[in-house]
Amino acid sequence: MTLYDQTIAVYRQSLKTLSGILDKAAAHEKGPSLLEARLAEDMHPLATQIRFVGNLPGEAMERLTGRSFTSREENDTSFADAKQALADIDEFLASIEAAELKDAGETMVLDIPNGMEFTLKVEEYVRDWSIPNFYFHLTTAYAILRSEGVELGKADFMSHMFKYVTKGPDS
């Protein structure tokens, strides 16, 4: 499996998953107030989790390709705006060609806002930082909505698997 397969394909599939989940959230009786919901007082609200899910693939591609990316600093105030932001990053990801990604064995430096710095190989960055961080915020968004009563299940989180179904449970 290539770095392209491990990043672009994963990000794009998961952005679609979050977009579908947000459709259910938008239809929920609590509506836009869900954007301020959080799992715990010391955690970011849903709107920030969505913003992070949108920013992380662009930040990764900036590191992995050298393409310029500007992270969004402000949270969206509507589900429509959040879905548009996810569609925008998906469009950005769709424009990236596999040949643009750095060599998996190349060494890179990851510096994060709190001042910490990590030196690791590109493949380690993808495996140990980028993908887990992305899934953390995606899963947290899902968990916030579940905790607020939005009717979501594993099938919503794993909706991409339905393209592989060859036999149903009632077959």
N, C-alpha and C positions, 0 to 999 in steps of 0.2 A: 504494500500500500504506500502511495506517495504522500508527501506533505500536503499536496493539493487535495487529495482525497480525505486526509485527516483534518483539514481545516475548512476549505471552501465548501465542500459537500456537507460537512457537519453543521457549519454555521447556517448555511442557506436552509437546510431542512429544519433546523431548530427555530429559525426566525419565522418560518411558516407555521410551525407548531404554536409559537407564542401568539402570532397573529390570530389563529383560530381560537385560542384560549381567551384572547381579549374580546372576540366577538361575543362569547358567552358572558363575559364580565360586563360588557356594555349593555346587554339585555337584562342584567340582574336588577332587582328592585333598588339596590343601593346605588346603582349607576356610578357617576364620576367620583362620588365620595370614596369609592374603593381605591382610587389612586393614592389616597393618603393612609390607607390601612397598612399595618406592619405586624410582623409576627411577635416582636418583642420591642419594648421601648428603646433599646439601644441599637436596633437594626433600622436600616433604611426602609422607607415606605415603598409601596408597589411602584409608584412612578419612577423612583430612582432605580429600582431593580430593572425595570423595562429599559431605562436609559442606559444602564450598564450593559445589558444584553445587546443593545444596539451599538454601543461604543466599542466593546471588546473585540469584535471581528475586525473593525477598521484599524484599531490600534495594533492588532496582531499583523495585519497586512502591511501597515507602515513599517513595522520591524522586519517583516519577512520579505518584502519586495522593494522597499525604499520609496514607495508611492506616498504622497502626502495625504494625511488624514487629519481632520480637526474633530476632536471629540465634542459632543454636545455637552454643554455645561448646565443647561436648564432642563427641568423636568417638563414633560408634556402635561397639559391640563385637561385633555380630553382623550378618550380612547381612539377617536378618529385621527388625532394628531400623532398619537403613539404608533398606530398602525402605519401611518404614512412614513414616519421615521424609520420603522422596520423595513418598509418597502424600499426606501431610499438606500439603506445599507445593503439590502439584498441586490439592488441594481449595481451598486459599487462592486460587490463581490462577484457578480456575474461578468463584470468586465475584466477580471483578472485571469490571465493565462497561466497555466502550470509552469511554463518556462520562466516566469518572472520570479518565482520563489527561490530564495537562497538555497544553497546546498545544505542538506540536513546535518552534516558534520561540521559546518562552519561554527566558530565560536562567536558568541554575542554577549552583550552586557544588557541586562534588564535593570533599569532603575525605576523605582516606584515612588510615588509622591511623598511617602513618609521618610525618604532619605536612604532607604535600604537599596543595596545594589547586589545583583547576582550575576556571576559569570557562568555561562552554560552554553551547550551546543544548541543550535536551532531546533533540532528534534526534541531535546530535553525541554526547551521553552514551550513548544507546542504540547507535549505530553504532560509536563509537570505544572505548567502555569496557565497557559492560554485556554486550553479545553476545560480543565477542572474549574477555573474561575468563571468561565462562560456558563457551564452547567450549574454551578452554585447559584448564580443569579437567576437563571432560568427556572430552576427548581424552587427557589425562594419565591419567585413571582407566582408560580403554580400553588405553592403552599399557602401563601397569603390569601389567594382567592378561595381556596378550599376552606380555610379557616373562617372566611367571611360568609360562607354559605353558597358560593357559586357552585352549581352542580357540574363538577369535573371529575373525571376518573382517569385511570391509567390509559385508557384508549385515547383520551384527549392529548395526553403527554406523548404517547407513542403512535400517534395517528399515521405517521409515515410507514408503519408496518403493514397497513392494509393493502398497499400495492403488491405485497408478496403473498397474500392469502390464496391458497389453493384448495383449502377445505375448511369449512366453518364448524363451529362446535356442535351444530345440530345436523351435520351431514351424516 
